[in-house]
Amino acid sequence: MMPSEDTGQGNAAEAPDAPLAVSLCISTLRHRPEFLRAASARRQGTGGFLLQARNRHDGTAGVQVGFTASKKIGNAVFRNRAKRRLREVARAVLPALAQPGWDYVLVARPGVTVDRPFTLLLADLEGALRAVHGPRK
């Protein structure tokens, strides 16, 4: 028995709505020295997480982002949930507000990142980015 042609599977599936350029300009931090360099730069605390940001000063236009959830968050289920939420927040906000040539690390907060409403997490990241890129006080 052959599957029907109108099931919407296979090659007829449509591409995602996100522009390809947005996906290519944001990469993920993977190595510990990159996280440590970001940790020694600017920090901005929010209600849901801590944002660490660093200007690389290397002339590249790409944005790099990393996510951290320590064992203080809870067991592996809670740490993974916190990182998934932070990844989704970064995916929604960074293409519009991130500065080229910067590294960002989002650090989960115990008991808050997992339970905080998603709209507040979005507002937290927007406010933190504006504070980090605004004039220093």
Long-range contacts (C-beta under 8 A, 24 or more apart in sequence): 22-95, 25-61, 25-62, 25-63, 25-95, 25-100, 26-62, 26-63, 26-64, 26-65, 26-90, 26-94, 26-95, 26-98, 27-62, 27-63, 27-64, 27-65, 28-64, 28-65, 28-66, 29-64, 29-65, 29-66, 29-103, 29-105, 30-66, 34-64, 34-66, 34-103, 35-66, 35-68, 35-105, 37-103, 38-66, 38-103, 38-104, 38-105, 39-105, 41-103, 42-132, 44-128, 44-131, 44-132, 45-128, 46-124, 46-125, 46-127, 46-128, 47-112, 47-116, 47-120, 47-124, 48-109, 48-112, 48-113, 48-116, 48-120, 48-121, 48-124, 49-86, 49-106, 49-107, 49-108, 49-109, 49-112, 49-113, 49-121, 49-124, 49-125, 50-106, 50-107, 50-109, 51-104, 51-105, 51-106, 51-107, 51-125, 51-128, 51-129, 51-132, 52-104, 52-105, 52-106, 52-107, 53-102, 53-103, 53-104, 53-105, 53-129, 53-132, 54-102, 54-103, 55-99, 55-101, 55-102, 56-101, 56-102, 56-103, 57-101, 58-101, 59-101, 60-100, 60-101, 61-100, 61-101, 62-100, 62-101, 63-94, 63-98, 63-99, 63-100, 63-101, 63-102, 63-103, 63-104, 64-102, 64-103, 64-104, 65-90, 65-94, 65-98, 65-103, 65-104, 65-105, 65-106, 66-103, 66-104, 66-105, 66-106, 67-105, 67-106, 67-108, 68-105, 68-106, 68-107, 68-108, 69-107, 69-108, 69-113, 70-108, 72-110, 73-108, 73-109, 73-110, 73-113, 73-114, 74-110, 74-114, 78-114, 79-108, 81-114, 82-108, 82-113, 82-114, 83-108, 85-113, 85-114, 85-118, 85-121, 86-113, 86-121, 88-118, 89-118, 89-121, 89-122, 89-124, 89-125, 90-125, 92-122, 93-122, 93-125, 93-126, 93-129, 94-125, 94-129, 97-125, 97-126, 97-129, 97-130, 98-129, 99-133
